[in-house]
Amino acid sequence: MKTNLSKSYFQISEQNIISRGIVSGHKYIVYYINQSVNVNTNFKVTDKGMYDCCAYYDRKLCNTISEFEKMGKEKIESQAYNSWMDGVHS
């Protein structure tokens, strides 16, 4: 489930999260929604098991979970870091 809160923020469900991590001191989540696996590095967990995510810190990784599972940790963390940099520069 993905809900737009504003132009800058959207909300996803805990059920959509497939991975979590930290890169260069920044937490990230990887989630699957609408035939896309994305990474986000600016999010807040709400009390209802939802995540408020900033769209500026979001980056597509691939199209399917099976593609994601073939990605190496280095590639995922590189894209997570780039997601953070995208947001900082927007």
MARMAR-31959 format. One line per field, with one value per residue: residue in one letter; z, x, y of N, C-alpha, C in turn. Coordinates in steps of 0.05 Angstrom, whole numbers, plus 5000, padded with zeros to 4 digits. Layout:
residues N
rest: a,...
n.c3: Z,...
n.c1: X,...
n.c2: Y,...
ca.c3: Z,...
ca.c1: X,...
ca.c2: Y,...
c.c3: Z,...
c.c1: X,...
c.c2: Y,...
END
This chain:
residues 90
rest: m,k,t,n,l,s,k,s,y,f,q,i,s,e,q,n,i,i,s,r,g,i,v,s,g,h,k,y,i,v,y,y,i,n,q,s,v,n,v,n,t,n,f,k,v,t,d,k,g,m,y,d,c,c,a,y,y,d,r,k,l,c,n,t,i,s,e,f,e,k,m,g,k,e,k,i,e,s,q,a,y,n,s,w,m,d,g,v,h,s
n.c3: 5000,4982,4997,4980,5017,5010,4959,4969,5006,5019,5038,5062,5076,5130,5113,5062,5065,5050,5063,5106,5127,5142,5116,5111,5159,5152,5157,5118,5080,5041,4995,4965,4915,4871,4826,4830,4861,4910,4944,5004,5041,5077,5124,5169,5221,5235,5287,5271,5243,5194,5144,5136,5081,5049,4985,4956,4973,4952,4911,4853,4851,4823,4784,4804,4861,4857,4824,4858,4899,4874,4872,4896,4962,4962,4916,4930,4976,4954,4920,4960,4987,4945,4940,4987,4977,4932,4956,4992,4957,4933
n.c1: 5017,5013,5009,4997,5018,5031,5061,5114,5118,5102,5066,5081,5067,5086,5086,5105,5160,5222,5275,5326,5375,5439,5478,5535,5522,5468,5402,5366,5310,5286,5236,5178,5133,5079,5102,5157,5220,5245,5290,5294,5316,5300,5256,5200,5175,5108,5058,5023,5046,5062,5101,5125,5151,5200,5196,5239,5284,5283,5294,5293,5309,5302,5258,5233,5225,5256,5298,5320,5339,5382,5418,5479,5503,5536,5520,5467,5475,5505,5466,5430,5461,5466,5413,5406,5440,5415,5368,5390,5410,5366
n.c2: 4976,5043,5110,5177,5232,5284,5326,5317,5275,5206,5147,5082,5013,4971,4918,4920,4926,4898,4895,4923,4971,5003,5055,5092,5118,5128,5106,5059,5035,4982,4970,4939,4955,4963,4935,4949,4955,4994,5040,5077,5132,5170,5170,5159,5122,5109,5105,5066,5025,5042,5076,5140,5169,5208,5233,5254,5227,5177,5120,5080,5011,4962,4919,4872,4827,4782,4799,4837,4803,4780,4821,4848,4864,4909,4938,4950,4982,5023,5046,5062,5100,5137,5151,5179,5223,5245,5266,5303,5340,5361
ca.c3: 5000,4980,4998,4979,5038,4997,4936,4979,5023,5014,5060,5055,5098,5140,5097,5037,5070,5045,5074,5121,5132,5147,5099,5117,5181,5145,5156,5094,5077,5014,4995,4939,4911,4843,4808,4833,4886,4915,4969,5015,5064,5095,5131,5197,5227,5250,5307,5259,5226,5168,5141,5121,5066,5032,4957,4947,4982,4942,4886,4844,4849,4802,4780,4819,4885,4849,4814,4882,4913,4859,4875,4918,4983,4954,4897,4946,4993,4936,4912,4984,4991,4924,4947,5008,4963,4915,4973,5003,4935,4921
ca.c1: 5000,5027,4990,5010,5011,5034,5078,5140,5117,5083,5065,5080,5060,5107,5084,5120,5189,5235,5302,5334,5404,5451,5501,5547,5507,5440,5385,5351,5291,5280,5208,5167,5106,5072,5122,5182,5234,5257,5304,5288,5334,5288,5230,5193,5155,5085,5048,5005,5061,5065,5125,5123,5176,5205,5200,5265,5304,5274,5307,5286,5331,5297,5229,5222,5239,5277,5321,5332,5353,5407,5436,5498,5500,5551,5503,5444,5485,5512,5441,5420,5477,5459,5386,5410,5452,5393,5351,5405,5415,5340
ca.c2: 5000,5068,5132,5203,5250,5310,5322,5309,5251,5185,5128,5054,4995,4953,4894,4924,4927,4873,4896,4947,4972,5029,5060,5118,5129,5134,5083,5057,5013,4973,4962,4930,4966,4969,4924,4964,4953,5020,5045,5104,5139,5191,5160,5159,5101,5119,5087,5047,5006,5054,5092,5165,5171,5232,5225,5264,5208,5152,5112,5053,4992,4943,4914,4849,4818,4762,4815,4848,4781,4775,4844,4846,4884,4933,4953,4961,5003,5045,5060,5075,5124,5156,5160,5200,5246,5257,5282,5326,5360,5370
c.c3: 5000,4978,4997,5001,5028,4973,4945,4994,5014,5037,5049,5080,5105,5123,5071,5040,5066,5056,5088,5123,5139,5129,5106,5139,5176,5143,5128,5096,5047,5014,4966,4937,4881,4823,4807,4860,4889,4941,4978,5039,5081,5101,5161,5200,5243,5270,5296,5240,5198,5168,5125,5108,5050,5004,4946,4953,4973,4915,4879,4842,4826,4800,4797,4843,4877,4838,4838,4897,4900,4862,4899,4938,4976,4935,4912,4962,4977,4927,4936,4989,4970,4929,4968,4994,4945,4932,4984,4982,4923,4936
c.c1: 5018,5007,5006,5000,5013,5052,5105,5141,5096,5085,5065,5076,5085,5108,5100,5150,5201,5264,5306,5364,5413,5475,5510,5532,5478,5425,5371,5332,5289,5252,5199,5138,5102,5093,5148,5194,5250,5272,5297,5305,5324,5260,5226,5172,5133,5076,5030,5019,5064,5091,5119,5150,5177,5212,5227,5288,5297,5287,5299,5311,5327,5266,5217,5238,5261,5302,5335,5349,5380,5427,5455,5494,5514,5534,5480,5453,5494,5487,5428,5434,5469,5431,5388,5421,5432,5376,5365,5408,5388,5329
c.c2: 5025,5091,5158,5220,5279,5305,5310,5283,5231,5165,5100,5037,4979,4927,4896,4924,4899,4872,4923,4947,5000,5032,5089,5133,5136,5108,5083,5033,5007,4962,4955,4941,4970,4960,4940,4960,4979,5020,5073,5108,5162,5183,5161,5138,5114,5098,5065,5027,5016,5070,5117,5169,5196,5223,5233,5244,5180,5145,5084,5035,4973,4938,4892,4842,4798,4777,4827,4827,4774,4798,4839,4868,4910,4950,4965,4985,5027,5061,5074,5101,5146,5167,5183,5226,5260,5275,5306,5348,5371,5394
END
